[in-house]
Amino acid sequence: MDNLALFGFLIILVVILLLLTGKVNPIVAMVLVPVIGALVAGFGFEDITEFFNSGMGQVMDVAIMFIFAITFFGIMNDVGLFRPLIRRLILLTRGNVIIVAIVTIIVGAIAHLDGAGATTYLLTVPALLGLYKALNMSPYLLLMLATFSLGFMNVAPWGGPVGRIASVLGYDNPAELWFPIIPWQISMLFVGIGIAALLGWLEQRRINKKAERGEIELTGDINAKALADDFYENSLKKEQEAEEKPRQHGALIWVNALVLVGVLLLMLLDVAPPGLAFMIGLAIVLPLNYRTPNEQLGRVRAHAASALMMASIILAAGLFLGVITESNMLDEFALSIVNVLPEAIGPYIHIVVAFFGIPLDIIMSTDAYYFGIFPIVESIASTYGVASETTAYMMLFGSTISQGFLSPALWLGVGLAGVEIGKFIRYAFFWFWGFALIGLLLGAVIGVY
């Protein structure tokens, strides 16, 4: 291993270890480590500036998209765009365990439209937890099904993983990576519904057995309307407790829905890049729903923390990627690995890593997986003629279903559901892995790779 390969290895290793241990913020790891590594490797600040400029060119569009997409969808939630739909879905359950499980998948998918895991759990778990308790259903099942939805919905370009992949591969428009996998995403929704029906049936059997043993009493008719009304009223209460109150008019929900559809069409029809589409959408919904500039600024400020956190990490990753790619460290490191890999494994390394995506995702952070592992696997696989997009999609489908121990969103979901993290991982691990493997096979069947 030559010096450049060694320094590339050390930089990537230290960044991954720091991200895994959570000792520092990802921004600190992805800025200081590559800068120090480049200086020790003999590069000067003129070189590092060139690496920085190149890295920023790779990720700037992605960072802009994150800022405006997260803020836009946050405001859509603030004004209650999805509230009537979720309420109606709760009504549809009629207290049937299997239907409740299916509805959980659908509610989770709707809740994750903003690409934020925290929002998914905040909307799904409190809305359905009362129904689960009333039916003696396990809160672990609720959390697992919500996480399934989060997984297949998270491949949208504003969800995180695709944006990270786009920045690594140098795509200006992450939606270009998303368009080919929309059929996969839709298919996985139906797969999720099928698995939810199976899990609901198994849950009904578990409940019946406990009732036979006298451990619980089977419930009678559940008042789904009361639970739906409770969700609706609690959501309204949160809206009223916010410092800025949206305009109240019955037609506004339809106007907001039209704006949302318009923004998505701008992207899907490739009329405008995602950053511009969400920027335009945000500029429309702010004055549409909030009267004064101060109220509009207040709503932007309410979502600024989430939006800027993601954008800052992406920009920091741009420096990290700029250093390890423009300095040729990554290429030299990948070639060094190729030289020692058994010939039989090299062409299939992307498949091997994708197969173990769920175990890797559970112990790693998203940033470590996509900014640390993915560039290495992509570089190695490409030397064997594997398309970069094939590696990207396989690693995406193999890992995006679950949320790792290092995910703050998962800890939020655990707290909302009142479950134990260790028990939840044991409960859901093989279901997550099985769901991910189905996703990998489905990608091949529908021709994604």
C-alpha angles and dihedrals in degrees: 000000000000125000096265091050091048093050091046090052093048094048093049092044095050092046092050093047092050091048092047096049094043091222092138138020113271089244091060093048096047095046108038099037097054093041093051091042093051092049092050090047089060102261119135131219090265088060092044089051089055090048089049093050091048092048093048089052089058098050109026096093090048092051092050090050092052094051095052099034095053092045093046095051091042090060091046087059092044092057092047099246093152097035099092092046094052091046091052091049090054089052090052092061093071088193094295111145095215093047090047090055092049092047089051090061092049095045090048091051091051092046092053095057088105091057093236118125092205091059091050092056094039092055100035107039101047091041094055105025093088090052091049092050093047090054094043089244119154117260086214088066091050092052093045094050091048088052091051088057091046089053102056093035091052092075090078109111093249092049097085112247096067090046090053092048091048091053091050093048093043098244113161091201116043089194088073088068092044100052096069092051099048090097088052091050092051091046091051090054088060091043087052091051090051093050090045089055090051092047090046090053091049090047091052089052090050091051092048092051092050089050091050090053089051093243093123139010119241110245123237124223111335117223096232090171092061091049091047091049090049090054091048094048093046090051091050090048091055089050091051092048092056115102092237118053118207120230113274114228129129094227094054095079090060092046090050090049090052091051090051092050090047093052092049091048091052087059100037093050090045091237092133135008115256095255092055093042093053091042090056091044092051091048089055101044096046098065090031092062105023124051108207133045089240092056091047091050090048092057091048089049090051091060098033094095094059094040096047093043092059094041092049092052091049091050092048088050087054090063091046092050092044092055098046095042105037092044089054089236093126094048093048092047092049091050090050090054091047089055093058099036117102107256091237094059102043099077091048101043092110090054092048093050092044090051090057092041095116097051089046092047093051093055097035135060119244090248093052091050098047101031098035111029102025098058090052095047092044092051093049095045092048090059087064093050097261111148114246090232091055091055090045095051094045093050090044095051092042095056113021096082098075137050116228130228088259094059113108088201091061092051088051090052091048090052094047093049093044094230135134116258095220094048090047093054090049090047096048106027100095093038089054092048093046091048090050092049090051087052091052092051092044090055089058094043095053092042103250088137 
